[in-house]
Amino acid sequence: MLDEQIRRQFIGEVWRRYEELQNWAIANWPDPENPLSTSDFVEGRKEILNLGQGRARWRQAVQAGAEPEHGGKQYEQVTPMPWP
C-alpha cells in the first residue's frame, strides 16, 4: 500500500512538471506560423499515466513473448553454438 501511495505521488509530480514543460514550450515556440498546442503533448501524457502500470506491463509483455515495439525482447540469440 505504501508503495502504491509513493508511486501515485511520483506520478503526480511528473505530471505537474510535464505540464510546466508543456506550458513553457507553447509559450516559447519559435515558429509563430505553426504554433504548438496542448494536443501536441497527448502522447507524453499517455506515457506518464502508464507509469503506474509500466513495469508490471513490461514484465508481462516480455514473459508473453511480445514483439519489441510492444515491450518484448529487443534481441534474441538464434545463432547456434559453433562446432567444437
PAZAPA-4460 file (N, C-alpha, C; in steps of 0.05 Angstrom, whole numbers, plus 32768, in hexadecimal, padded with zeros to 4 digits):
% residues 84
    n_x    n_y    n_z   ca_x   ca_y   ca_z    c_x    c_y    c_z   seq   type   mol
   8010   7FE8   8000   8000   8000   8000   8011   8019   8000     1      M     A
   8026   8019   8010   8038   8030   8011   8045   8034   7FF6     2      L     A
   804E   801E   7FE9   805A   8021   7FCE   8047   802E   7FBA     3      D     A
   802D   8026   7FBB   8019   8032   7FA9   8016   804F   7FAE     4      E     A
   8016   8057   7FC7   8013   8073   7FCF   802B   8083   7FC5     5      Q     A
   8043   8078   7FC9   805B   8086   7FBF   805B   8088   7FA1     6      I     A
   8052   8072   7F93   8051   8073   7F76   803E   8088   7F6D     7      R     A
   8026   808A   7F79   8013   809F   7F72   801E   80BB   7F76     8      R     A
   802C   80BF   7F8C   8038   80D9   7F91   804D   80E0   7F7B     9      Q     A
   805D   80CC   7F74   8071   80D0   7F60   8064   80D7   7F45    10      F     A
   8050   80C8   7F3E   8042   80CD   7F24   8035   80E9   7F24    11      I     A
   802A   80F1   7F3B   801F   810C   7F3E   8034   8121   7F39    12      G     A
   804B   811D   7F45   8061   8130   7F42   806B   8131   7F25    13      E     A
   806E   811A   7F18   8076   8119   7EFC   8062   8128   7EEB    14      V     A
   8048   8123   7EF0   8032   8130   7EE1   8034   814E   7EE4    15      W     A
   8038   8158   7EFD   803A   8175   7F02   8052   8181   7EF2    16      R     A
   8068   8173   7EF3   8080   817D   7EE5   807D   817C   7EC7    17      R     A
   806F   8168   7EBD   806A   8166   7EA1   8058   817C   7E97    18      Y     A
   8044   8183   7EA7   8033   819A   7EA0   8042   81B4   7EA0    19      E     A
   8055   81B7   7EB3   8066   81CF   7EB2   8077   81D0   7E99    20      E     A
   8082   81B9   7E92   8092   81B8   7E79   8081   81BE   7E61    21      L     A
   8069   81B2   7E60   8057   81B7   7E4A   8050   81D5   7E47    22      Q     A
   8049   81E1   7E5D   8043   81FE   7E5D   805A   820F   7E54    23      N     A
   8072   8208   7E5D   808A   8216   7E55   808F   8213   7E37    24      W     A
   808C   81FA   7E2D   8091   81F5   7E10   807D   8204   7DFF    25      A     A
   8064   8204   7E07   8050   8212   7DF8   8055   8230   7DF7    26      I     A
   805D   823B   7E0E   8062   8258   7E10   807C   8260   7E01    27      A     A
   808F   824E   7DFF   80A9   8256   7DF3   80AE   8249   7DD8    28      N     A
   809A   823E   7DCB   809D   8231   7DB1   80A5   8246   7D9D    29      W     A
   80BB   8241   7D8E   80C6   8256   7D7D   80B8   825A   7D62    30      P     A
   80A5   8249   7D5B   8097   824B   7D41   807A   8254   7D45    31      D     A
   8075   826E   7D44   805A   8278   7D49   8046   8270   7D34    32      P     A
   8050   8269   7D1C   803D   8261   7D07   8032   8245   7D0B    33      E     A
   8040   8235   7D1A   8038   8219   7D21   803A   8215   7D3F    34      N     A
   8028   8222   7D4E   802B   8221   7D6C   8025   8205   7D77    35      P     A
   8031   8200   7D8E   802C   81E7   7D9D   8011   81EA   7DAC    36      L     A
   8005   81D3   7DB2   7FED   81D3   7DC3   7FEF   81BC   7DD6    37      S     A
   7FDD   81BB   7DE9   7FDE   81A5   7DFC   7FDA   818A   7DEF    38      T     A
   7FCD   8189   7DD8   7FC9   8170   7DCA   7FE3   8164   7DC0    39      S     A
   7FF8   8175   7DBD   8012   816B   7DB5   8020   815A   7DCA    40      D     A
   8015   815B   7DE2   8021   814E   7DF9   8011   8136   7E03    41      F     A
   7FFE   812D   7DF4   7FEC   8117   7DFC   7FFB   80FD   7E02    42      V     A
   800D   80F6   7DF0   801C   80DD   7DF3   802D   80DD   7E0C    43      E     A
   8039   80F4   7E12   8048   80F6   7E2B   8037   80F2   7E44    44      G     A
   801F   80FD   7E43   800D   80FA   7E5A   8004   80DD   7E5D    45      R     A
   8000   80CF   7E46   7FF9   80B3   7E47   800F   80A2   7E54    46      K     A
   8028   80A9   7E4D   803F   809A   7E58   8041   809F   7E76    47      E     A
   803C   80B7   7E7F   803D   80BD   7E9C   8027   80AD   7EAA    48      I     A
   800F   80AC   7E9F   7FFA   809D   7EAC   8000   807F   7EAD    49      L     A
   800F   8076   7E9A   8016   8059   7E9A   802D   8053   7EAD    50      N     A
   8039   8066   7EB9   804F   8061   7ECC   8046   804F   7EE3    51      L     A
   802D   8052   7EEB   8023   8042   7F02   8022   8024   7EFB    52      G     A
   801E   801E   7EE2   801C   8002   7EDA   8035   7FF9   7ECA    53      Q     A
   8045   800C   7EC3   805B   8007   7EB0   806C   7FEF   7EB5    54      G     A
   8079   7FED   7ECC   808C   7FD7   7ED0   807D   7FBC   7ED1    55      R     A
   8066   7FBB   7EDE   8058   7FA1   7EDE   804F   7F9A   7EC2    56      A     A
   8045   7FAD   7EB3   803C   7FA8   7E98   8054   7F9F   7E86    57      R     A
   806B   7FAB   7E8A   8083   7FA4   7E7B   808B   7F87   7E81    58      W     A
   808B   7F80   7E9B   8093   7F65   7EA3   8080   7F50   7E96    59      R     A
   8066   7F56   7E96   8052   7F44   7E8A   8057   7F42   7E6C    60      Q     A
   805E   7F58   7E5F   8063   7F57   7E42   807B   7F46   7E3C    61      A     A
   8090   7F48   7E4B   80A9   7F39   7E46   80A3   7F1B   7E4B    62      V     A
   8095   7F15   7E61   808E   7EF9   7E66   807C   7EED   7E51    63      Q     A
   806B   7EFD   7E46   8058   7EF3   7E32   8065   7EF1   7E16    64      A     A
   807E   7EFA   7E13   808B   7EF9   7DF9   8081   7F0E   7DE6    65      G     A
   807C   7F26   7DF0   8072   7F3C   7DE0   8087   7F46   7DCC    66      A     A
   807E   7F53   7DB8   8090   7F5F   7DA4   809F   7F76   7DB2    67      E     A
   80B7   7F7E   7DA8   80C6   7F93   7DB5   80B7   7FAD   7DB7    68      P     A
   80A7   7FB5   7DA3   8099   7FCE   7DA5   8083   7FCE   7DBA    69      E     A
   807D   7FB6   7DC5   8068   7FB4   7DDA   8075   7FAC   7DF4    70      H     A
   808F   7FB1   7DF8   809C   7FAB   7E11   80AB   7F91   7E12    71      G     A
   80AB   7F82   7DFC   80B9   7F68   7DFB   80D7   7F6C   7DF9    72      G     A
   80E5   7F55   7DF9   8102   7F56   7DF7   810B   7F63   7DDD    73      K     A
   8121   7F73   7DDF   812B   7F81   7DC8   813D   7F6E   7DB7    74      Q     A
   8149   7F5B   7DC4   815B   7F49   7DB5   8158   7F2D   7DC1    75      Y     A
   8157   7F1A   7DB0   8155   7EFE   7DB9   816A   7EEE   7DAA    76      E     A
   817B   7EE1   7DB9   8191   7ED1   7DAD   8186   7EBA   7D9E    77      Q     A
   818B   7EB8   7D84   8182   7EA2   7D74   8198   7E93   7D66    78      V     A
   81B1   7E9D   7D68   81C8   7E90   7D5C   81CF   7E77   7D6C    79      T     A
   81D2   7E61   7D5E   81D9   7E48   7D6C   81F6   7E4A   7D76    80      P     A
   81FC   7E3A   7D8A   8218   7E38   7D94   822A   7E2E   7D7E    81      M     A
   8243   7E37   7D7D   8256   7E2D   7D69   825D   7E10   7D6E    82      P     A
   8266   7E02   7D59   8270   7DE7   7D5C   8289   7DE7   7D6D    83      W     A
   828D   7DD2   7D7C   82A6   7DD1   7D8D   82BF   7DCD   7D7D    84      P     A
***
